[in-house]
């Protein structure tokens, strides 16, 4: 039986929303709501916040959660996860949960973990990396460069990620693309085999990654395989104070 650890990278500095992990949501800091949702996953046996800020560390330990202080020099949440994963050698799989998803559905985490339970590669080493996708339902989503799109093969493995709608439909007006084929957006939660996570964080940025500003392209460009699972659960990421106000208006009556 594979042992799975959930790691929530959280940093205090943010250009659009400084101190976001500590933003109050119905009497609890955002990071606590994320932590509590991850703890509801039936697949994850350990949850740790990885942060570079003492204030976040104190907030997490203050409500009884587990947190570890990491380097302030990390360029991504993946790097932060890898530092913590290196301290937990007894785990096989690492799940990277975004720290700005206070209403993440625990079922999404279980869906991602299932990729490692059901998918075995021919060489017997198992799935290397995994993530989620969701069907795009509106032209606004399709055009939004902040919602990366996925192209996958018949084995539910990622071929490419792009901020542009892909594939291009030749001979069809762009406003009618959704009428002619399905398009999918990437949901930014990742699963890694622990040894693979420690490998990929040693790779230098790749040309495709730099072009699209999408870290997962570095992994594809270096020959790693990303298994994908579909989710139908809604996502409510909070990137700005305006996002927070919108979410509070929508969920305020359901908070506890």
C-alpha positions, -999 to +999 in steps of 0.1 A: +000+000+000+015+033-011+019+060+016+007+095+005+017+128+020-002+161+011+020+192+011+006+227+009+032+253-002+023+287+012+043+319+010+035+353+025+048+375-003+024+380-032+023+408-057-015+407-061-024+397-025+003+400+002-003+378+032-029+357+013-025+325+033-035+344+065-066+362+050-096+357+072-124+335+058-153+333+082-131+335+113-103+312+101-072+320+081-072+307+045-044+283+051-064+266+079-094+260+056-071+245+030-055+223+056-088+211+070-101+202+035-070+182+027-073+163+060-107+151+048-091+131+020-093+094+025-061+088+006-037+112+023-022+100+056-001+131+065-006+168+058+022+195+060+023+232+052+056+242+036+062+279+041+090+304+041+074+327+067+073+325+105+038+341+106+023+313+085+042+287+105+028+301+138-007+303+124-006+266+113+009+252+145-015+275+165-045+255+153-028+222+158-016+217+122+019+206+110+041+231+092+078+233+082+099+263+075+116+261+041+140+282+021+130+316+009+149+311-023+125+286-040+111+296-074+079+275-072+056+256-050+071+224-065+105+233-052+091+240-017+073+207-018+105+189-027+123+203+002+097+190+026+093+157+008+131+151+013+124+151+050+098+124+047+115+093+032+088+070+043+063+083+018+058+070-018+036+097-033+035+135-027+004+156-035+009+193-040-022+212-030-025+249-038-026+271-007-053+294-022-080+268-026-099+270+007-129+251-007-110+224-025-131+192-027-114+163-009-128+141-036-104+159-061-075+149-040-087+113-039-092+114-077-056+125-082-043+098-058-062+071-077-039+077-107-010+061-087-031+032-076-045+022-110-018+032-135+012+011-140+038+017-168+052-012-187+086-011-169+068-016-136+079+017-121+044+031-119+030+066-127+056+093-124+034+125-123-003+132-122-027+160-124-064+168-131-084+183-159-119+196-164-140+202-194-143+238-206-179+250-209-177+286-219-159+307-246-146+329-218-128+300-202-114+289-235-099+324-243-086+331-208-048+328-208-048+323-170-066+290-175-040+266-191-054+242-216-045+205-219-041+182-249-039+145-240-035+112-257-057+081-256-040+069-224-050+101-205-014+113-206-006+149-212+008+158-246+010+196-241-002+225-219-008+259-233-023+293-224-037+294-259-068+273-269-053+241-284-058+223-307-064+250-334-096+241-354-088+249-390-117+262-410-139+268-380-145+303-365-130+306-330-163+314-314-177+281-326-148+258-315-167+245-284-195+234-307-172+211-327-149+195-301-142+192-264-115+214-248-101+209-213-085+232-187-058+222-163-066+220-126-034+230-108-031+202-082-002+178-088+008+144-076+044+131-079+061+098-071+085+110-044+117+100-062+105+118-094+097+150-075+133+151-062+145+146-098+124+172-116+133+200-092+170+196-103+161+203-139+168+238-154+140+258-169+132+245-204+124+265-236+087+255-237+083+264-200+099+298-206+076+304-236+043+296-219+054+303-183+041+268-174+063+247-152+048+214-162+062+218-197+097+214-183+087+179-172+072+169-205+102+184-224+125+162-203+106+131-211+085+126-180+049+113-183+020+131-166-011+110-160-044+128-160-077+123-143-110+141-150-127+161-122-162+177-123-158+195-090-158+233-090-127+252-081-125+285-063-089+297-063-083+331-047-056+352-064-067+387-054-086+405-026-115+408-051-116+370-055-118+367-017-148+391-016-165+372-043-160+339-026-172+353+008-203+365-009-210+331-025-201+309+005-205+332+035-236+314+047-220+280+046-188+287+066-182+270+099 
